[in-house]
Amino acid sequence: MAAPVVTFESLRTQLARRQYAPIYLLHGEEGYYIDALVKIFEQILPPEERDFNMYTMYAPEVSMDTVMDACRRYPMMSEYQVVILKEAQAINAATLNRLHLYASQPSASTILVICCRGAVAKTKDLVAEIKKNNGVVFLSEKIKEKQVINHIASHIKFKKMNAEPKSLEMLRDYIGTDLSRLYNEIDKLHLVLGDNAMVTPESIERNIGISKDYNNFELIDALAQKDALKAFKIVEYFRLNSKNNPTVLTVTSIFGYFSDLLTLYFAKDKSQANLMAMVGAKWDIQFAKFQYGMRNYNAYQVIEIISAIRDFDAKSKGVGSRQNEYDLLKDLIFHIISAPGNIDF
C-alpha cells in the first residue's frame, strides 16, 4: 500500500499534536508552506530551552559533517533539540545527500528540519533513508487555479470560521494563487471577526476592500447571464479603481470561465455531478454560472469568445492597437455578449 501523501494541513496538525518525526525534508517551489512550517518548528521548544537546544544553520555556510555532529548531540535539560538547516537548495545535491549517513540512524532526541525552499531536492539516498526511518518528506507544490477555492476553505476552517460560497470566489478572484497574501488576508479577517464567524461578501468588502458588487465574480456572473448593463457598469468601476482591478486578472478569470464552459460541451457524462466535478464546483451556487452559460452560449460562440480573448491579450501588449486597456476590455465584453459564433474550420 502506498504511503499517504503528506500535505501542509496534515503536517501542521501532527505538529500541533506534538507528533514529531526525527527528520523532515521540506522542499518544492511553493515557499509559503515551507516558511509557515519552519515557524512552527521554531516554536517547538519553550523560550527557556532554545539557547542550548535549537540550532539554525545555513547550508552554504556549514559542512554537512557539522550538521550531523550537531544532530548527534544530546539535548540539555530538554526532551528534544531542534536543528534547522536552511537554504539547502543553494548547495549541490551530492553535498546535501551526505546527510543520508545521519538519516540512516537518526537520533531519537533530535528533530532535524532540512529546508530546500523553491526547489525540489534531488537527493535520492537522503530521501530514501528519511522515508525508511520514519521521517517526513513534504513536497511544497505551487497550487493550481482550480485548487485555490479548496485552500481558501481549508484555511478558513482552520481559523475556526465559515464562509459563504460567494466569499470564497471573491477571495480567489481578488488574490489568486499568492498564498502568502491569501492566508494573511484570511488571518486579518479572523482577527476582526473572531471564532465561529461567517465570512460574508460584506465582511470582505469592509475589511479587505474588495467590492461585493463590482468584482470579477460578479462580472463572470453578468457575462453568463448576458447582462450587458451590469457587465459594463463593472468594467467602468474597474476603470475608476484600476489599482485594485488590473485587466490581466479580469481577463484571466474570463478566459478560465469560458475555457471551462467549452469543456462541458464535450463531456460524455452530462450528469450535473460529473459536470460540477469537471469545473471544480462544490456547491450549486458555483455551478449556476455554468448552467446560465450553457443556455446562453453555444460551443461555436464560446470558441469565438476564446479567440477574442487571445486577440485582447495581444492588443493589450501593444500588438496592433494603442487603445487603453479598459477600452479594450469594454470592446471584449461587447464581443462576448454579442458573439454570433461564426467560426470557419
Residue pairs with C-beta under 8 A, 6 or more apart in sequence:
3 131
4 10
6 136
6 137
6 138
6 139
8 33
8 36
8 37
8 138
8 140
9 154
9 158
11 37
11 136
11 138
12 36
12 37
12 40
12 158
14 20
15 37
15 40
15 41
15 44
16 40
20 44
20 80
20 111
21 111
21 134
21 135
21 136
22 106
22 107
22 108
22 110
22 111
22 112
22 133
22 134
22 135
23 103
23 106
23 111
23 112
23 113
23 114
23 130
23 133
23 135
23 136
24 37
24 41
24 111
24 112
24 113
24 114
24 135
24 136
24 137
24 138
25 114
25 116
25 121
25 126
25 127
25 130
25 135
25 136
25 137
25 138
26 33
26 34
26 37
26 38
26 113
26 114
26 115
26 116
26 117
26 138
26 140
27 34
27 88
27 89
27 114
27 115
27 116
27 117
27 119
27 120
27 121
27 137
27 138
27 139
27 140
28 34
28 116
28 118
28 119
28 120
28 138
28 139
28 140
28 141
29 118
29 119
29 120
29 140
29 141
29 142
30 140
30 141
30 142
30 143
30 179
31 117
31 118
31 140
32 140
32 179
32 180
32 183
33 138
33 140
33 179
34 115
34 117
34 140
35 117
35 180
36 183
37 113
37 138
38 84
38 86
38 113
38 115
41 82
41 84
41 111
41 113
42 54
42 56
42 82
42 84
44 80
44 82
44 111
45 53
45 54
45 78
45 80
45 81
45 82
49 75
49 77
49 78
52 75
52 76
52 77
52 78
53 75
53 76
53 78
53 80
53 81
53 82
54 81
54 82
54 83
54 84
55 70
55 81
55 82
55 83
55 84
56 84
56 86
57 66
57 67
57 70
57 83
57 84
57 85
57 86
58 85
58 86
58 87
59 85
59 86
59 87
59 88
59 89
59 90
59 91
59 96
60 87
60 90
60 91
62 85
64 95
64 96
64 98
64 99
65 98
67 83
67 85
67 99
67 102
67 112
68 98
68 99
68 101
68 102
70 83
71 83
71 102
71 106
71 107
71 110
71 112
72 102
72 107
72 110
73 81
73 110
74 81
74 109
75 81
75 109
75 110
79 109
80 109
80 110
80 111
81 109
81 110
81 111
82 110
82 111
82 113
83 110
83 111
83 112
83 113
84 113
84 115
85 112
85 113
85 114
85 115
86 115
86 117
87 115
87 117
88 96
88 114
88 115
88 116
88 121
89 116
89 117
89 118
89 119
89 121
93 121
93 122
93 123
96 114
96 116
96 121
96 123
96 126
97 123
97 124
97 125
97 126
99 114
99 123
99 126
100 123
100 125
100 126
100 128
100 129
102 112
103 126
103 129
103 130
103 133
103 135
104 129
104 132
104 133
105 133
106 112
106 133
106 135
114 121
120 139
121 127
127 137
129 135
130 136
130 137
131 137
142 177
143 151
143 177
143 179
144 177
145 176
145 177
145 256
146 279
146 280
147 280
148 172
148 176
148 177
148 182
149 168
149 169
149 172
149 280
149 282
149 286
150 282
151 179
151 182
152 163
152 168
152 171
152 172
152 182
152 186
153 163
153 168
155 182
155 183
155 186
156 162
156 163
156 168
156 186
156 199
159 186
159 187
159 189
159 190
160 190
160 195
160 196
161 189
161 190
161 193
161 195
161 196
161 197
161 198
161 199
162 196
162 197
162 198
162 199
163 198
163 199
163 200
164 198
164 199
164 200
164 201
165 282
165 283
165 285
165 286
166 201
166 217
166 285
167 199
167 200
167 201
167 203
167 204
169 217
169 286
170 201
170 204
170 210
170 212
170 215
170 217
171 182
171 185
171 186
171 204
171 208
171 210
173 215
173 216
173 217
173 249
173 253
174 208
174 210
174 215
174 216
174 244
175 181
175 182
175 185
176 182
176 249
185 208
188 207
188 208
189 197
189 199
189 203
189 204
189 207
189 208
190 197
192 203
192 207
193 199
193 203
193 207
197 203
201 212
202 212
204 210
204 212
205 211
205 212
209 244
210 244
211 237
211 241
214 233
214 234
214 237
214 238
214 241
215 234
215 245
216 249
216 250
216 253
218 230
218 234
219 231
219 234
219 235
219 250
219 253
219 254
220 253
220 254
220 257
220 289
221 227
221 289
221 292
222 228
222 230
222 231
222 234
223 231
223 254
223 257
223 293
223 333
223 336
223 337
224 257
224 289
224 290
224 292
224 293
224 296
225 292
225 296
226 296
226 337
228 333
228 334
228 337
231 333
231 337
232 330
232 333
235 326
235 329
235 330
235 333
237 245
238 245
238 247
238 250
238 326
238 329
239 326
242 326
247 316
247 325
247 326
247 328
247 329
248 316
250 329
251 309
251 312
251 313
251 316
251 329
251 332
254 309
254 332
254 336
255 306
255 309
257 289
257 293
258 293
258 302
258 305
258 306
258 309
258 336
259 306
260 278
260 279
260 290
261 290
261 293
261 294
261 297
261 302
262 299
262 302
262 303
262 306
263 278
263 279
264 275
264 278
264 279
264 290
264 294
265 294
265 298
265 299
265 302
266 299
267 274
267 275
267 278
269 275
272 287
275 287
275 290
276 282
276 286
276 287
279 287
279 290
281 287
281 290
297 305
297 339
297 341
298 341
300 341
300 342
300 343
301 339
301 340
301 341
303 341
303 343
304 339
304 340
304 341
304 342
304 343
305 335
305 336
305 339
308 332
308 335
308 336
308 339
309 332
312 328
312 329
312 331
312 332
314 320
315 321
315 323
315 328
316 325
316 328
321 328
323 331
